[in-house]
Amino acid sequence: MDSQGVAISMVYPIMKTIVHKGFDTEQYCSYASFDAGLLSDVEARISAEELVRLMIAAAHYTQDDHFGLHQGEIMEFGDLGILGYVMMHSRTIAESLAAYQRYNVILSSGFNLEWEVQGDDLLIRLFLEHSGQMSRHCVEDMASSVYRLIGRLSNRRILLNEVQFSHDAPSNTSPYTPVFGIIPKFGGEDNVLRMSKDVLSYSVMYSDSKLLGVFEAIAQETKDGLMPASVFSEKVIKWMKKCIPSYFPTLQQTAESFGISTRTLQNKLKEEFTTYNDLSIRVRKELAMGYLKKWEYSVGEIAYVMHFSEPSAFQSAFKKWTGLTPGQYRTKVMKELTERSS
Protein backbone atom coordinates (compact mmCIF):
# COMPACT_ATOMS: atom_id res chain seq x y z
CA MET A 1 0.00 0.00 0.00
CA ASP A 2 1.36 3.41 -0.95
CA SER A 3 2.01 5.53 2.13
CA GLN A 4 2.29 8.68 0.04
CA GLY A 5 -0.56 10.95 -0.88
CA VAL A 6 -4.05 11.16 0.50
CA ALA A 7 -6.60 8.50 1.42
CA ILE A 8 -9.61 8.40 -0.91
CA SER A 9 -11.75 8.96 2.19
CA MET A 10 -10.52 12.58 2.15
CA VAL A 11 -12.71 13.06 -0.93
CA TYR A 12 -15.86 11.94 0.93
CA PRO A 13 -16.24 15.28 2.81
CA ILE A 14 -16.10 17.09 -0.56
CA MET A 15 -18.99 14.97 -1.79
CA LYS A 16 -20.89 15.49 1.48
CA THR A 17 -20.44 19.25 1.25
CA ILE A 18 -21.63 19.29 -2.37
CA VAL A 19 -24.80 17.41 -1.36
CA HIS A 20 -25.20 19.69 1.66
CA LYS A 21 -25.25 22.64 -0.74
CA GLY A 22 -27.95 20.98 -2.86
CA PHE A 23 -25.80 19.93 -5.82
CA ASP A 24 -25.43 16.58 -7.57
CA THR A 25 -22.24 14.57 -6.97
CA GLU A 26 -22.39 12.70 -10.28
CA GLN A 27 -22.55 15.95 -12.18
CA TYR A 28 -19.67 17.29 -10.07
CA CYS A 29 -17.51 14.24 -10.84
CA SER A 30 -18.18 14.78 -14.54
CA TYR A 31 -17.42 18.49 -14.17
CA ALA A 32 -14.15 17.75 -12.33
CA SER A 33 -13.19 14.81 -14.60
CA PHE A 34 -12.94 12.59 -11.53
CA ASP A 35 -13.42 8.80 -11.62
CA ALA A 36 -16.20 8.26 -9.06
CA GLY A 37 -15.39 4.54 -9.06
CA LEU A 38 -12.35 5.31 -6.89
CA LEU A 39 -14.67 6.20 -4.02
CA SER A 40 -15.63 2.54 -3.60
CA ASP A 41 -11.98 1.44 -3.29
CA VAL A 42 -11.31 1.98 0.44
CA GLU A 43 -7.55 1.44 0.00
CA ALA A 44 -7.14 3.89 -2.88
CA ARG A 45 -4.94 6.94 -2.39
CA ILE A 46 -4.66 10.02 -4.57
CA SER A 47 -1.97 12.68 -4.73
CA ALA A 48 -2.17 15.79 -2.58
CA GLU A 49 -2.22 17.78 -5.83
CA GLU A 50 -5.31 15.88 -6.96
CA LEU A 51 -7.10 16.67 -3.68
CA VAL A 52 -6.27 20.35 -4.14
CA ARG A 53 -7.59 20.20 -7.72
CA LEU A 54 -10.84 18.59 -6.56
CA MET A 55 -11.33 21.23 -3.85
CA ILE A 56 -10.81 24.05 -6.33
CA ALA A 57 -13.17 22.36 -8.81
CA ALA A 58 -15.80 21.99 -6.05
CA ALA A 59 -15.49 25.70 -5.23
CA HIS A 60 -16.06 26.58 -8.90
CA TYR A 61 -18.87 24.03 -9.35
CA THR A 62 -20.83 25.25 -6.30
CA GLN A 63 -19.81 28.88 -6.88
CA ASP A 64 -18.63 29.04 -3.27
CA ASP A 65 -15.32 30.91 -3.03
CA HIS A 66 -15.06 29.72 0.60
CA PHE A 67 -15.76 26.04 -0.08
CA GLY A 68 -12.93 24.73 2.13
CA LEU A 69 -13.94 26.97 5.03
CA HIS A 70 -17.55 25.77 4.83
CA GLN A 71 -16.55 22.13 4.37
CA GLY A 72 -14.60 22.19 7.64
CA GLU A 73 -17.58 23.78 9.35
CA ILE A 74 -19.69 20.62 8.88
CA MET A 75 -16.91 18.12 9.59
CA GLU A 76 -17.87 15.17 11.81
CA PHE A 77 -15.72 12.58 13.61
CA GLY A 78 -16.87 9.92 11.15
CA ASP A 79 -15.38 11.93 8.27
CA LEU A 80 -11.93 11.27 9.77
CA GLY A 81 -12.49 7.52 9.96
CA ILE A 82 -10.60 5.60 12.64
CA LEU A 83 -8.61 8.76 13.50
CA GLY A 84 -11.86 10.53 14.41
CA TYR A 85 -12.90 7.72 16.75
CA VAL A 86 -9.54 7.74 18.55
CA MET A 87 -9.86 11.50 19.03
CA MET A 88 -13.45 11.16 20.25
CA HIS A 89 -12.55 8.68 22.99
CA SER A 90 -9.33 10.36 24.19
CA ARG A 91 -9.48 11.75 27.72
CA THR A 92 -8.45 15.36 27.13
CA ILE A 93 -8.12 17.78 24.23
CA ALA A 94 -4.32 17.49 24.55
CA GLU A 95 -4.52 13.70 24.10
CA SER A 96 -6.98 14.11 21.24
CA LEU A 97 -4.64 16.52 19.41
CA ALA A 98 -1.73 14.12 20.05
CA ALA A 99 -3.81 11.35 18.43
CA TYR A 100 -4.37 13.63 15.42
CA GLN A 101 -0.61 14.10 15.14
CA ARG A 102 0.13 10.41 15.62
CA TYR A 103 -2.38 8.92 13.19
CA ASN A 104 -2.96 11.66 10.64
CA VAL A 105 -0.72 9.81 8.18
CA ILE A 106 -3.63 7.35 7.75
CA LEU A 107 -5.49 10.17 6.00
CA SER A 108 -2.62 12.11 4.49
CA SER A 109 1.16 11.84 4.40
CA GLY A 110 1.55 15.62 4.25
CA PHE A 111 -0.95 17.66 6.29
CA ASN A 112 -0.49 17.76 10.06
CA LEU A 113 -0.56 19.99 13.12
CA GLU A 114 1.61 20.81 16.12
CA TRP A 115 1.06 23.01 19.14
CA GLU A 116 2.87 24.97 21.78
CA VAL A 117 1.98 27.02 24.83
CA GLN A 118 3.04 30.68 24.79
CA GLY A 119 2.21 32.43 28.05
CA ASP A 120 -1.52 31.99 28.56
CA ASP A 121 -2.12 31.01 24.94
CA LEU A 122 -2.22 27.73 23.06
CA LEU A 123 -0.99 27.97 19.46
CA ILE A 124 -2.05 25.23 17.04
CA ARG A 125 -0.03 25.38 13.84
CA LEU A 126 -1.23 23.65 10.67
CA PHE A 127 1.46 22.71 8.17
CA LEU A 128 2.71 20.50 5.36
CA GLU A 129 5.30 17.99 6.56
CA HIS A 130 7.03 18.22 3.20
CA SER A 131 8.05 21.36 1.36
CA GLY A 132 5.37 23.44 -0.25
CA GLN A 133 2.54 25.74 0.72
CA MET A 134 -0.90 24.48 1.64
CA SER A 135 -3.63 25.53 -0.78
CA ARG A 136 -6.14 28.04 0.52
CA HIS A 137 -9.17 25.73 0.42
CA CYS A 138 -7.31 22.85 2.08
CA VAL A 139 -5.84 24.91 4.93
CA GLU A 140 -9.15 26.68 5.61
CA ASP A 141 -10.93 23.31 5.63
CA MET A 142 -8.36 22.00 8.11
CA ALA A 143 -8.51 25.10 10.32
CA SER A 144 -12.29 25.23 10.54
CA SER A 145 -12.61 21.45 11.03
CA VAL A 146 -9.97 21.33 13.82
CA TYR A 147 -11.65 24.28 15.54
CA ARG A 148 -15.09 22.67 15.19
CA LEU A 149 -13.90 19.29 16.47
CA ILE A 150 -12.25 20.82 19.56
CA GLY A 151 -15.55 22.46 20.41
CA ARG A 152 -17.48 19.23 19.81
CA LEU A 153 -15.02 17.15 21.83
CA SER A 154 -15.13 19.43 24.86
CA ASN A 155 -18.79 20.45 24.49
CA ARG A 156 -17.67 24.05 25.06
CA ARG A 157 -17.67 27.25 23.08
CA ILE A 158 -14.01 27.86 22.31
CA LEU A 159 -13.02 31.51 21.92
CA LEU A 160 -10.26 32.18 19.44
CA ASN A 161 -7.80 34.96 20.22
CA GLU A 162 -6.35 34.91 16.72
CA VAL A 163 -6.53 33.05 13.41
CA GLN A 164 -3.61 33.50 11.02
CA PHE A 165 -3.29 32.22 7.45
CA SER A 166 -0.21 32.33 5.24
CA HIS A 167 -2.25 32.92 2.06
CA ASP A 168 -3.52 36.29 0.93
CA ALA A 169 -6.98 37.50 1.89
CA PRO A 170 -9.80 36.76 -0.55
CA SER A 171 -11.93 39.64 -1.80
CA ASN A 172 -14.69 38.85 0.72
CA THR A 173 -13.66 38.16 4.33
CA SER A 174 -17.10 38.32 5.95
CA PRO A 175 -17.72 34.50 5.83
CA TYR A 176 -14.91 33.93 8.38
CA THR A 177 -16.69 35.63 11.29
CA PRO A 178 -19.57 33.11 11.58
CA VAL A 179 -17.03 30.27 11.57
CA PHE A 180 -14.24 31.60 13.85
CA GLY A 181 -15.89 34.53 15.61
CA ILE A 182 -13.15 36.82 14.27
CA ILE A 183 -11.60 37.89 10.96
CA PRO A 184 -8.28 36.05 10.36
CA LYS A 185 -4.98 37.77 9.69
CA PHE A 186 -3.74 36.94 6.19
CA GLY A 187 -0.30 36.79 4.62
CA GLY A 188 1.40 35.59 7.81
CA GLU A 189 4.31 33.19 8.20
CA ASP A 190 2.17 30.29 9.46
CA ASN A 191 -1.36 28.93 9.61
CA VAL A 192 -2.25 29.27 13.30
CA LEU A 193 -5.22 29.01 15.65
CA ARG A 194 -4.59 30.83 18.95
CA MET A 195 -6.76 30.17 22.01
CA SER A 196 -6.50 29.80 25.80
CA LYS A 197 -4.00 27.19 26.99
CA ASP A 198 -6.73 25.91 29.32
CA VAL A 199 -8.26 24.19 26.29
CA LEU A 200 -5.57 21.47 26.45
CA SER A 201 -6.83 20.24 29.82
CA TYR A 202 -10.53 20.20 28.87
CA SER A 203 -12.08 16.75 29.25
CA VAL A 204 -13.46 15.04 26.14
CA MET A 205 -17.20 14.54 26.56
CA TYR A 206 -17.33 11.21 24.69
CA SER A 207 -14.26 9.65 26.34
CA ASP A 208 -14.42 5.88 26.87
CA SER A 209 -11.15 4.16 27.84
CA LYS A 210 -12.26 0.73 26.62
CA LEU A 211 -13.33 2.00 23.20
CA LEU A 212 -10.16 4.10 23.01
CA GLY A 213 -8.07 0.94 23.44
CA VAL A 214 -9.99 -0.80 20.65
CA PHE A 215 -9.86 2.09 18.18
CA GLU A 216 -6.22 2.96 18.95
CA ALA A 217 -5.15 -0.64 18.26
CA ILE A 218 -6.90 -0.48 14.87
CA ALA A 219 -5.36 2.92 14.13
CA GLN A 220 -1.85 1.70 15.00
CA GLU A 221 -2.28 -1.41 12.86
CA THR A 222 -3.50 0.71 9.95
CA LYS A 223 -0.62 3.16 10.37
CA ASP A 224 1.92 0.32 10.55
CA GLY A 225 0.55 -1.02 7.27
CA LEU A 226 1.17 2.34 5.61
CA MET A 227 4.54 3.19 7.09
CA PRO A 228 7.88 1.65 6.15
CA ALA A 229 9.58 -0.41 8.84
CA SER A 230 11.04 2.09 11.32
CA VAL A 231 14.15 0.02 11.88
CA PHE A 232 16.69 2.82 11.95
CA SER A 233 14.66 5.20 14.14
CA GLU A 234 14.15 2.42 16.69
CA LYS A 235 17.94 1.95 16.84
CA VAL A 236 18.35 5.68 17.44
CA ILE A 237 15.77 5.56 20.24
CA LYS A 238 17.61 2.69 21.93
CA TRP A 239 20.88 4.64 21.62
CA MET A 240 19.33 7.72 23.24
CA LYS A 241 17.90 5.74 26.15
CA LYS A 242 21.26 4.02 26.67
CA CYS A 243 22.98 7.42 26.98
CA ILE A 244 20.60 8.61 29.71
CA PRO A 245 21.13 9.40 32.58
CA SER A 246 24.83 10.02 31.80
CA TYR A 247 24.01 12.60 29.12
CA PHE A 248 21.42 13.41 26.48
CA PRO A 249 23.08 12.89 23.08
CA THR A 250 23.18 15.62 20.46
CA LEU A 251 22.51 15.04 16.77
CA GLN A 252 26.26 15.16 16.13
CA GLN A 253 27.07 12.62 18.87
CA THR A 254 24.36 10.26 17.61
CA ALA A 255 25.59 10.48 14.02
CA GLU A 256 29.15 9.75 15.15
CA SER A 257 27.98 6.71 17.16
CA PHE A 258 26.42 5.28 13.97
CA GLY A 259 29.47 6.16 11.88
CA ILE A 260 27.55 8.48 9.54
CA SER A 261 27.25 12.21 8.90
CA THR A 262 24.50 14.30 10.50
CA ARG A 263 22.99 14.85 7.03
CA THR A 264 22.82 11.10 6.40
CA LEU A 265 21.29 10.55 9.83
CA GLN A 266 18.61 13.16 9.15
CA ASN A 267 17.88 11.71 5.70
CA LYS A 268 17.55 8.17 7.07
CA LEU A 269 15.08 9.39 9.70
CA LYS A 270 13.18 11.39 7.09
CA GLU A 271 12.72 8.17 5.09
CA GLU A 272 10.92 6.77 8.16
CA PHE A 273 8.75 9.91 8.45
CA THR A 274 10.41 11.27 11.58
CA THR A 275 13.15 13.65 12.72
CA TYR A 276 15.84 13.67 15.39
CA ASN A 277 13.89 16.29 17.30
CA ASP A 278 10.73 14.13 17.21
CA LEU A 279 12.66 11.14 18.57
CA SER A 280 14.25 13.29 21.29
CA ILE A 281 10.83 14.43 22.45
CA ARG A 282 9.47 10.88 22.33
CA VAL A 283 12.34 9.51 24.43
CA ARG A 284 12.16 12.25 27.03
CA LYS A 285 8.37 12.00 27.25
CA GLU A 286 8.37 8.21 27.66
CA LEU A 287 11.13 8.24 30.27
CA ALA A 288 9.59 11.15 32.17
CA MET A 289 6.20 9.41 32.34
CA GLY A 290 7.92 6.28 33.61
CA TYR A 291 9.86 8.16 36.32
CA LEU A 292 6.72 10.04 37.43
CA LYS A 293 5.06 6.69 38.20
CA LYS A 294 7.87 6.00 40.69
CA TRP A 295 6.99 8.02 43.76
CA GLU A 296 10.55 8.02 45.13
CA TYR A 297 11.69 10.51 42.45
CA SER A 298 10.91 14.20 42.91
CA VAL A 299 10.07 16.38 39.93
CA GLY A 300 13.40 18.18 40.39
CA GLU A 301 15.31 14.89 40.32
CA ILE A 302 13.50 13.78 37.17
CA ALA A 303 14.30 17.10 35.49
CA TYR A 304 17.97 16.56 36.38
CA VAL A 305 17.98 12.98 35.02
CA MET A 306 16.28 14.17 31.81
CA HIS A 307 19.02 16.81 31.42
CA PHE A 308 16.75 19.86 31.57
CA SER A 309 18.41 23.12 32.59
CA GLU A 310 16.00 23.53 35.52
CA PRO A 311 12.78 21.99 36.90
CA SER A 312 10.62 24.78 35.41
CA ALA A 313 11.90 23.94 31.92
CA PHE A 314 10.96 20.28 32.46
CA GLN A 315 7.51 21.25 33.76
CA SER A 316 6.86 23.48 30.73
CA ALA A 317 7.98 20.78 28.30
CA PHE A 318 5.92 18.06 30.01
CA LYS A 319 2.79 20.21 29.94
CA LYS A 320 3.35 20.89 26.24
CA TRP A 321 3.62 17.13 25.59
CA THR A 322 0.65 16.01 27.66
CA GLY A 323 -1.46 19.02 28.61
CA LEU A 324 -0.73 18.26 32.28
CA THR A 325 1.96 19.38 34.71
CA PRO A 326 4.13 16.59 36.18
CA GLY A 327 2.21 16.95 39.45
CA GLN A 328 -1.17 16.70 37.71
CA TYR A 329 0.02 13.64 35.80
CA ARG A 330 1.10 11.95 39.05
CA THR A 331 -2.27 12.72 40.61
CA LYS A 332 -4.05 11.22 37.60
CA VAL A 333 -1.92 8.05 37.75
CA MET A 334 -2.60 7.71 41.48
CA LYS A 335 -6.33 8.10 40.90
CA GLU A 336 -6.34 5.44 38.16
CA LEU A 337 -4.42 2.99 40.36
CA THR A 338 -6.87 3.60 43.22
CA GLU A 339 -9.85 3.03 40.92
CA ARG A 340 -8.39 -0.23 39.60
CA SER A 341 -7.69 -1.59 43.06
CA SER A 342 -11.12 -0.68 44.47
Phi and psi in degrees as a GROMACS rama.xvg file:
@    title "Ramachandran Plot"
@    xaxis  label "Phi"
@    yaxis  label "Psi"
@TYPE xy
-76.9516  122.104  ASP-2
-81.9632  -10.4015  SER-3
-83.3128  162.391  GLN-4
81.912  -154.975  GLY-5
-126.484  137.489  VAL-6
-63.7372  144.351  ALA-7
-60.0971  -24.4874  ILE-8
-63.4635  -17.894  SER-9
-70.5842  -14.8407  MET-10
-84.6593  -23.6264  VAL-11
-55.5223  -45.7631  TYR-12
-60.4069  -30.7212  PRO-13
-62.8498  -46.5027  ILE-14
-63.1835  -41.1279  MET-15
-62.5999  -41.4767  LYS-16
-67.0877  -38.4092  THR-17
-61.7732  -43.9038  ILE-18
-65.229  -41.2695  VAL-19
-59.3184  -30.2945  HIS-20
-87.7497  -1.00393  LYS-21
88.333  19.7531  GLY-22
-104.95  168.511  PHE-23
-98.7208  128.008  ASP-24
-70.9114  -34.7943  THR-25
-63.8702  -43.019  GLU-26
-65.0258  -36.9633  GLN-27
-63.1113  -46.3729  TYR-28
-58.4518  -39.5534  CYS-29
-66.235  -42.6477  SER-30
-61.7878  -40.1054  TYR-31
-90.484  1.03393  ALA-32
53.0108  48.2395  SER-33
-111.844  134.022  PHE-34
-77.0969  101.816  ASP-35
-63.2176  -19.8248  ALA-36
-61.8084  -25.312  GLY-37
-62.9509  -26.8821  LEU-38
-65.2689  -21.2732  LEU-39
-91.3625  -4.22  SER-40
-98.2345  95.8753  ASP-41
-62.5499  -20.8523  VAL-42
-96.1194  -0.389132  GLU-43
-67.935  146.586  ALA-44
-133.837  142.231  ARG-45
-116.25  167.475  ILE-46
-75.2284  156.393  SER-47
-61.0081  -34.6888  ALA-48
-63.9761  -36.6024  GLU-49
-68.1731  -38.9004  GLU-50
-62.7971  -43.3517  LEU-51
-59.3729  -45.0978  VAL-52
-60.3579  -42.2407  ARG-53
-67.0434  -36.1998  LEU-54
-65.4017  -45.1679  MET-55
-63.9891  -41.5001  ILE-56
-63.1282  -38.7609  ALA-57
-65.763  -37.974  ALA-58
-63.3651  -42.5827  ALA-59
-68.4178  -43.5298  HIS-60
-63.7176  -41.2671  TYR-61
-90.3952  -4.49305  THR-62
56.4  37.8644  GLN-63
-114.659  105.034  ASP-64
-71.0751  -7.15633  ASP-65
-120.176  40.0829  HIS-66
-58.2119  -47.2754  PHE-67
-61.6671  -43.4053  GLY-68
-58.6956  -46.2394  LEU-69
-73.1572  -30.2251  HIS-70
-64.6161  -44.8452  GLN-71
-63.0231  -28.1779  GLY-72
-68.105  -22.8909  GLU-73
-111.7  16.1112  ILE-74
-63.9483  138.419  MET-75
-121.381  162.797  GLU-76
-57.3679  -38.9934  PHE-77
-62.0963  -25.6627  GLY-78
-67.8931  -20.4915  ASP-79
-95.4982  3.69  LEU-80
63.1367  -140.693  GLY-81
-61.7243  -32.0968  ILE-82
-59.4127  -42.9595  LEU-83
-62.0407  -37.2795  GLY-84
-73.7586  -32.5412  TYR-85
-66.0821  -44.1143  VAL-86
-61.0277  -42.1829  MET-87
-66.2128  -27.6674  MET-88
-107.125  7.98036  HIS-89
-69.3252  161.285  SER-90
-82.2685  -36.8408  ARG-91
-131.997  167.562  THR-92
-61.783  -37.9015  ILE-93
-59.478  -44.6501  ALA-94
-69.3122  -33.6923  GLU-95
-67.377  -42.4917  SER-96
-65.9691  -37.1119  LEU-97
-63.8818  -37.0324  ALA-98
-64.8459  -39.1953  ALA-99
-59.8107  -45.4608  TYR-100
-61.0166  -45.1114  GLN-101
-69.6354  -38.9898  ARG-102
-113.507  5.94148  TYR-103
-63.2089  -22.7962  ASN-104
-61.601  -22.9535  VAL-105
-60.2994  -36.4508  ILE-106
-89.3771  -41.8097  LEU-107
-154.218  137.872  SER-108
-83.3166  -2.67932  SER-109
-116.041  -50.0408  GLY-110
-75.0331  135.488  PHE-111
-159.34  -178.432  ASN-112
-137.632  161.275  LEU-113
-146.998  161.948  GLU-114
-142.472  160.467  TRP-115
-150.745  155.567  GLU-116
-99.4851  126.45  VAL-117
-122.644  104.753  GLN-118
63.4845  -121.061  GLY-119
-93.8682  1.96726  ASP-120
-105.586  149.355  ASP-121
-106.167  126.245  LEU-122
-109.818  120.549  LEU-123
-106.376  116.898  ILE-124
-104.794  130.919  ARG-125
-102.587  133.872  LEU-126
-154.815  167.121  PHE-127
-95.8217  129.145  LEU-128
-71.6605  -19.295  GLU-129
-110.93  169.674  HIS-130
-63.7289  152.273  SER-131
124.3  160.708  GLY-132
-104.07  139.405  GLN-133
-69.6958  139.426  MET-134
-68.139  154.575  SER-135
-58.9888  -48.4242  ARG-136
-63.8252  -39.3195  HIS-137
-68.1834  -44.1107  CYS-138
-70.6984  -34.9507  VAL-139
-71.7707  -34.4082  GLU-140
-62.0954  -46.2926  ASP-141
-64.3816  -44.3431  MET-142
-63.934  -47.2479  ALA-143
-71.3152  -32.1988  SER-144
-72.6724  -41.3744  SER-145
-62.1888  -44.1015  VAL-146
-62.7273  -43.8419  TYR-147
-63.1331  -44.8645  ARG-148
-66.3453  -36.0414  LEU-149
-61.7469  -42.2016  ILE-150
-65.0235  -40.977  GLY-151
-68.1645  -40.5522  ARG-152
-63.0128  -43.603  LEU-153
-89.6862  -12.4682  SER-154
56.5354  40.743  ASN-155
-133.842  156.351  ARG-156
-85.6273  114.41  ARG-157
-93.273  120.831  ILE-158
-87.9331  130.217  LEU-159
-95.5737  130.815  LEU-160
-83.9409  -26.7107  ASN-161
-165.114  145.03  GLU-162
-126.742  128.012  VAL-163
-126.193  134.673  GLN-164
-121.564  147.075  PHE-165
-82.2844  -19.3561  SER-166
-82.5826  165.65  HIS-167
-73.8035  157.309  ASP-168
-70.2632  138.474  ALA-169
-73.5529  172.589  PRO-170
-64.7339  -30.818  SER-171
-118.086  115.656  ASN-172
-103.751  -0.538267  THR-173
-63.5788  -30.599  SER-174
-64.6561  -15.1586  PRO-175
-74.4665  -31.2155  TYR-176
-62.3918  -44.9549  THR-177
-63.1463  -25.9118  PRO-178
-84.6654  -50.0317  VAL-179
-103.435  -16.107  PHE-180
86.4265  -9.17025  GLY-181
-145.921  164.278  ILE-182
-87.4697  126.931  ILE-183
-66.1026  161.524  PRO-184
-92.5253  134.591  LYS-185
-112.134  159.067  PHE-186
74.0584  23.6242  GLY-187
-84.5531  -178.555  GLY-188
-76.1624  -33.4019  GLU-189
-132.241  171.39  ASP-190
-103.87  109.812  ASN-191
-134.383  139.24  VAL-192
-109.763  125.743  LEU-193
-115.485  127.57  ARG-194
-148.139  -178.857  MET-195
-65.898  140.658  SER-196
-65.0069  -19.3518  LYS-197
-60.8929  -23.1771  ASP-198
-57.4979  -35.7241  VAL-199
-57.4737  -34.4535  LEU-200
-91.0117  -2.28315  SER-201
-61.4727  137.418  TYR-202
-73.983  147.03  SER-203
-86.8159  124.75  VAL-204
-60.5092  -35.661  MET-205
-90.9386  1.14859  TYR-206
-51.7845  131.101  SER-207
-144.77  110.369  ASP-208
-62.814  -35.6125  SER-209
-67.8897  -46.2276  LYS-210
-66.3728  -35.3932  LEU-211
-58.8862  -44.6551  LEU-212
-59.7606  -41.0931  GLY-213
-65.7575  -51.4455  VAL-214
-68.48  -35.6823  PHE-215
-67.9045  -35.8209  GLU-216
-63.0521  -41.152  ALA-217
-66.9031  -42.0625  ILE-218
-62.9558  -42.9514  ALA-219
-65.4707  -40.307  GLN-220
-64.9031  -41.347  GLU-221
-64.7373  -43.766  THR-222
-62.7804  -43.7862  LYS-223
-60.4071  -34.7651  ASP-224
-69.3676  -23.7355  GLY-225
-90.6792  -32.8683  LEU-226
-87.6598  148.266  MET-227
-69.3657  158.46  PRO-228
-58.6455  124.531  ALA-229
-87.6753  55.5696  SER-230
-66.9448  -48.7359  VAL-231
-67.3054  -44.2445  PHE-232
-62.7159  -33.6062  SER-233
-66.4383  -35.4431  GLU-234
-65.5586  -39.6301  LYS-235
-65.1995  -40.5499  VAL-236
-61.4267  -44.4056  ILE-237
-62.4514  -39.3573  LYS-238
-62.3145  -45.8209  TRP-239
-60.0895  -47.2764  MET-240
-64.4656  -32.2719  LYS-241
-67.8356  -33.8394  LYS-242
-72.4879  -29.5195  CYS-243
-83.8661  139.934  ILE-244
-93.6836  6.36899  PRO-245
-59.967  -48.6034  SER-246
-164.06  160.832  TYR-247
-100.866  115.419  PHE-248
-66.9138  143.46  PRO-249
-84.8906  171.237  THR-250
-58.6748  -43.2609  LEU-251
-63.3934  -46.1207  GLN-252
-62.8076  -38.3712  GLN-253
-67.8747  -43.1268  THR-254
-60.913  -43.2114  ALA-255
-63.5956  -37.4492  GLU-256
-66.0422  -27.0301  SER-257
-96.2556  1.14103  PHE-258
68.8629  31.9087  GLY-259
-134.099  169.291  ILE-260
-79.965  162.387  SER-261
-63.0567  -35.7225  THR-262
-63.9867  -42.7991  ARG-263
-64.4813  -41.4551  THR-264
-59.1006  -47.1974  LEU-265
-63.8607  -39.2595  GLN-266
-66.931  -39.7043  ASN-267
-65.022  -38.1134  LYS-268
-70.6982  -36.3497  LEU-269
-62.7987  -35.4848  LYS-270
-62.8001  -24.6932  GLU-271
-103.57  22.1344  GLU-272
57.3138  42.1025  PHE-273
-148.551  177.677  THR-274
-136.285  166.708  THR-275
-63.6543  -37.8811  TYR-276
-64.1266  -42.0722  ASN-277
-59.8891  -43.2967  ASP-278
-67.5227  -37.6483  LEU-279
-60.6824  -44.9925  SER-280
-64.0931  -43.5731  ILE-281
-59.9999  -45.1831  ARG-282
-64.4427  -48.4246  VAL-283
-62.7438  -41.5554  ARG-284
-63.6007  -47.9356  LYS-285
-62.0409  -45.0103  GLU-286
-67.1385  -41.1684  LEU-287
-62.6651  -43.0646  ALA-288
-63.8001  -35.7309  MET-289
-67.5198  -44.7418  GLY-290
-64.6766  -36.9538  TYR-291
-67.7494  -18.7085  LEU-292
-82.5087  -8.29312  LYS-293
-103.542  107.497  LYS-294
-65.5881  -17.6023  TRP-295
-73.4654  -13.9145  GLU-296
-96.846  129.907  TYR-297
-81.5509  163.93  SER-298
-61.2917  -38.6637  VAL-299
-62.9674  -40.6864  GLY-300
-66.2472  -39.6836  GLU-301
-65.5925  -41.2219  ILE-302
-59.4142  -39.9837  ALA-303
-65.8415  -46.0654  TYR-304
-63.4111  -34.9633  VAL-305
-81.3922  -0.108607  MET-306
63.3462  41.9307  HIS-307
-88.8776  151.816  PHE-308
-64.8006  -32.9971  SER-309
-159.827  160.675  GLU-310
-54.737  -36.8141  PRO-311
-64.1945  -34.139  SER-312
-67.4156  -39.7246  ALA-313
-64.4868  -44.4314  PHE-314
-62.1249  -41.0593  GLN-315
-64.3169  -45.1063  SER-316
-63.849  -43.577  ALA-317
-64.4881  -38.5222  PHE-318
-68.3305  -34.3777  LYS-319
-64.9336  -39.2242  LYS-320
-69.8869  -40.7907  TRP-321
-118.805  -14.5061  THR-322
83.7171  -0.63644  GLY-323
-125.62  151.292  LEU-324
-76.9073  161.412  THR-325
-53.5237  -40.1052  PRO-326
-65.2306  -41.8147  GLY-327
-65.1727  -38.2793  GLN-328
-64.1851  -41.9388  TYR-329
-62.7344  -40.9803  ARG-330
-62.7375  -41.7867  THR-331
-63.6559  -44.1331  LYS-332
-61.8349  -43.6927  VAL-333
-60.5579  -42.6192  MET-334
-63.1306  -42.8785  LYS-335
-64.9526  -41.1018  GLU-336
-64.5608  -38.9883  LEU-337
-64.7662  -42.5778  THR-338
-64.7063  -38.183  GLU-339
-68.8009  -35.4281  ARG-340
-82.1024  -16.9637  SER-341
